[in-house]
Amino acid sequence: AHVAAAAAWTGGLGAPLPGLRAARGERWELARRAVPRFSALAGSAVAGLVVAGSAGAWMRLGSPADLWSTGYGRLPLAEVAAVPII
C-alpha cells in the first residue's frame, strides 16, 4: 500500500506535463482544470502514505526508542523531515 500510494503521487506529478506542453495557447486553462484533480489524488495518496508507513513502522519496530536507535527507525524520521522540503 505504501509503494502504491507513493507511485500514485509521483506519477500524478508528471502526468499533466505532456498535455501542458502540447496545449500552447490553452496551457493555463488546462492547468486550471488539472491542478484540482491532482490535488484530490495527491491528498489521498499522502494520506495512504502516512497510514501505510505508520502501520509498517509500528509492526517492525519493537518500541518507540527504536525510532532513534535503528536504521529502519531513522528512515521514517527522515521521510517525515523531507516532506516540508518537497
LONUDREN-717122 format. One record per atom (N, C-alpha, C): residue in one letter; atom name; x, y, z. Coordinates in nm, 3 decimals. Layout:
REM LONUDREN-717122
R type atom u v w
R a CA X Y Z
...
***
This chain:
REM LONUDREN-717122
R type atom u v w
R a N 0.083 -0.119 0.000
R a CA 0.000 0.000 0.000
R a C 0.088 0.126 0.000
R h N 0.197 0.119 0.075
R h CA 0.286 0.235 0.084
R h C 0.348 0.266 -0.052
R v N 0.396 0.165 -0.120
R v CA 0.458 0.184 -0.252
R v C 0.354 0.228 -0.355
R a N 0.234 0.172 -0.349
R a CA 0.129 0.211 -0.443
R a C 0.090 0.358 -0.425
R a N 0.080 0.403 -0.301
R a CA 0.047 0.543 -0.276
R a C 0.159 0.634 -0.323
R a N 0.283 0.594 -0.302
R a CA 0.397 0.674 -0.349
R a C 0.399 0.680 -0.501
R a N 0.368 0.570 -0.566
R a CA 0.365 0.568 -0.713
R a C 0.253 0.656 -0.767
R a N 0.138 0.654 -0.703
R a CA 0.027 0.740 -0.747
R a C 0.063 0.887 -0.732
R w N 0.129 0.921 -0.624
R w CA 0.166 1.061 -0.600
R w C 0.272 1.108 -0.699
R t N 0.379 1.031 -0.712
R t CA 0.487 1.074 -0.803
R t C 0.444 1.066 -0.948
R g N 0.364 0.966 -0.984
R g CA 0.312 0.957 -1.120
R g C 0.219 1.073 -1.152
R g N 0.140 1.113 -1.054
R g CA 0.050 1.225 -1.073
R g C 0.122 1.357 -1.090
R l N 0.242 1.369 -1.035
R l CA 0.319 1.492 -1.051
R l C 0.356 1.515 -1.197
R g N 0.394 1.409 -1.267
R g CA 0.440 1.424 -1.405
R g C 0.334 1.403 -1.510
R a N 0.220 1.349 -1.474
R a CA 0.117 1.317 -1.573
R a C 0.067 1.437 -1.653
R p N 0.045 1.553 -1.594
R p CA -0.008 1.665 -1.673
R p C 0.095 1.732 -1.765
R l N 0.222 1.707 -1.746
R l CA 0.325 1.780 -1.821
R l C 0.316 1.765 -1.972
R p N 0.300 1.644 -2.029
R p CA 0.289 1.636 -2.175
R p C 0.169 1.714 -2.231
R g N 0.058 1.709 -2.161
R g CA -0.060 1.783 -2.206
R g C -0.038 1.933 -2.199
R l N 0.027 1.979 -2.094
R l CA 0.054 2.122 -2.082
R l C 0.152 2.168 -2.189
R r N 0.246 2.084 -2.222
R r CA 0.344 2.119 -2.324
R r C 0.278 2.126 -2.463
R a N 0.183 2.037 -2.488
R a CA 0.118 2.032 -2.620
R a C 0.014 2.144 -2.637
R a N -0.049 2.185 -2.530
R a CA -0.157 2.285 -2.537
R a C -0.099 2.425 -2.521
R r N -0.032 2.473 -2.621
R r CA 0.039 2.602 -2.611
R r C -0.053 2.718 -2.574
R g N -0.155 2.743 -2.652
R g CA -0.241 2.857 -2.628
R g C -0.337 2.837 -2.512
R e N -0.370 2.713 -2.484
R e CA -0.468 2.682 -2.379
R e C -0.402 2.626 -2.254
R r N -0.275 2.653 -2.237
R r CA -0.198 2.595 -2.126
R r C -0.258 2.629 -1.990
R w N -0.295 2.755 -1.968
R w CA -0.344 2.796 -1.836
R w C -0.482 2.739 -1.808
R e N -0.564 2.728 -1.912
R e CA -0.697 2.668 -1.894
R e C -0.683 2.520 -1.857
R l N -0.594 2.451 -1.925
R l CA -0.571 2.310 -1.895
R l C -0.515 2.295 -1.753
R a N -0.422 2.380 -1.716
R a CA -0.366 2.375 -1.580
R a C -0.474 2.403 -1.476
R r N -0.563 2.496 -1.506
R r CA -0.670 2.531 -1.412
R r C -0.760 2.410 -1.385
R r N -0.778 2.325 -1.486
R r CA -0.861 2.205 -1.468
R r C -0.781 2.090 -1.406
R a N -0.652 2.080 -1.438
R a CA -0.572 1.966 -1.393
R a C -0.530 1.976 -1.247
R v N -0.500 2.095 -1.200
R v CA -0.448 2.110 -1.064
R v C -0.546 2.063 -0.958
R p N -0.674 2.099 -0.963
R p CA -0.766 2.047 -0.861
R p C -0.779 1.894 -0.865
R r N -0.774 1.837 -0.984
R r CA -0.782 1.690 -0.995
R r C -0.660 1.626 -0.930
R f N -0.542 1.681 -0.958
R f CA -0.423 1.626 -0.898
R f C -0.423 1.647 -0.747
R s N -0.474 1.760 -0.702
R s CA -0.477 1.788 -0.558
R s C -0.558 1.682 -0.484
R a N -0.669 1.641 -0.542
R a CA -0.750 1.536 -0.479
R a C -0.673 1.404 -0.475
R l N -0.606 1.370 -0.584
R l CA -0.525 1.248 -0.588
R l C -0.409 1.257 -0.489
R a N -0.343 1.372 -0.487
R a CA -0.227 1.389 -0.400
R a C -0.267 1.379 -0.253
R g N -0.378 1.439 -0.216
R g CA -0.423 1.431 -0.077
R g C -0.450 1.288 -0.034
R s N -0.517 1.214 -0.120
R s CA -0.545 1.072 -0.090
R s C -0.418 0.990 -0.085
R a N -0.326 1.017 -0.179
R a CA -0.201 0.941 -0.182
R a C -0.116 0.969 -0.059
R v N -0.108 1.095 -0.017
R v CA -0.030 1.129 0.102
R v C -0.093 1.067 0.227
R a N -0.225 1.069 0.235
R a CA -0.291 1.004 0.348
R a C -0.259 0.854 0.349
R g N -0.263 0.791 0.232
R g CA -0.227 0.650 0.223
R g C -0.083 0.624 0.262
R l N 0.007 0.714 0.221
R l CA 0.148 0.702 0.259
R l C 0.165 0.707 0.411
R v N 0.098 0.801 0.473
R v CA 0.110 0.818 0.619
R v C 0.055 0.695 0.691
R v N -0.063 0.650 0.651
R v CA -0.125 0.536 0.719
R v C -0.043 0.409 0.698
R a N -0.007 0.380 0.573
R a CA 0.068 0.256 0.545
R a C 0.208 0.262 0.605
R g N 0.274 0.377 0.597
R g CA 0.407 0.390 0.656
R g C 0.404 0.377 0.806
R s N 0.306 0.438 0.869
R s CA 0.294 0.428 1.015
R s C 0.265 0.284 1.059
R a N 0.177 0.217 0.986
R a CA 0.146 0.077 1.018
R a C 0.269 -0.011 1.001
R g N 0.344 0.011 0.893
R g CA 0.465 -0.068 0.870
R g C 0.569 -0.045 0.978
R a N 0.588 0.079 1.017
R a CA 0.684 0.110 1.123
R a C 0.638 0.050 1.255
R w N 0.509 0.058 1.284
R w CA 0.455 0.003 1.408
R w C 0.480 -0.148 1.416
R m N 0.463 -0.217 1.302
R m CA 0.481 -0.362 1.301
R m C 0.628 -0.402 1.312
R r N 0.718 -0.322 1.255
R r CA 0.859 -0.361 1.251
R r C 0.940 -0.316 1.372
R l N 0.897 -0.209 1.435
R l CA 0.974 -0.157 1.548
R l C 0.920 -0.213 1.678
R g N 1.010 -0.248 1.768
R g CA 0.968 -0.306 1.895
R g C 0.920 -0.203 1.995
R s N 0.979 -0.084 1.991
R s CA 0.941 0.020 2.086
R s C 0.967 0.157 2.023
R p N 0.909 0.262 2.079
R p CA 0.935 0.396 2.025
R p C 1.083 0.434 2.028
R a N 1.159 0.379 2.120
R a CA 1.302 0.409 2.128
R a C 1.376 0.360 2.004
R d N 1.319 0.258 1.935
R d CA 1.382 0.205 1.814
R d C 1.380 0.305 1.698
R l N 1.296 0.408 1.708
R l CA 1.298 0.513 1.606
R l C 1.435 0.580 1.600
R w N 1.501 0.593 1.712
R w CA 1.630 0.662 1.720
R w C 1.749 0.567 1.714
R s N 1.728 0.443 1.755
R s CA 1.843 0.353 1.771
R s C 1.864 0.254 1.657
R t N 1.773 0.248 1.559
R t CA 1.790 0.156 1.447
R t C 1.788 0.231 1.315
R g N 1.851 0.173 1.216
R g CA 1.850 0.233 1.083
R g C 1.710 0.238 1.025
R y N 1.632 0.131 1.046
R y CA 1.495 0.130 0.995
R y C 1.411 0.237 1.065
R g N 1.435 0.257 1.193
R g CA 1.360 0.358 1.267
R g C 1.392 0.499 1.220
R r N 1.517 0.523 1.184
R r CA 1.556 0.657 1.139
R r C 1.501 0.688 0.999
R l N 1.473 0.587 0.920
R l CA 1.419 0.610 0.785
R l C 1.284 0.682 0.788
R p N 1.185 0.638 0.866
R p CA 1.059 0.714 0.871
R p C 1.080 0.857 0.922
R l N 1.172 0.875 1.015
R l CA 1.200 1.010 1.064
R l C 1.255 1.097 0.951
R a N 1.343 1.041 0.867
R a CA 1.398 1.115 0.754
R a C 1.289 1.147 0.652
R e N 1.197 1.053 0.629
R e CA 1.088 1.077 0.536
R e C 0.999 1.192 0.584
R v N 0.967 1.192 0.713
R v CA 0.884 1.298 0.769
R v C 0.957 1.432 0.762
R a N 1.087 1.431 0.784
R a CA 1.165 1.555 0.778
R a C 1.174 1.607 0.634
R a N 1.168 1.520 0.535
R a CA 1.181 1.561 0.395
R a C 1.052 1.620 0.339
R v N 0.938 1.594 0.401
R v CA 0.810 1.641 0.348
R v C 0.805 1.792 0.333
R p N 0.848 1.872 0.430
R p CA 0.842 2.017 0.408
R p C 0.935 2.066 0.296
R i N 1.039 1.992 0.267
R i CA 1.133 2.030 0.161
R i C 1.069 2.010 0.025
R i N 0.992 1.901 0.011
R i CA 0.928 1.869 -0.117
R i C 0.816 1.964 -0.140
***
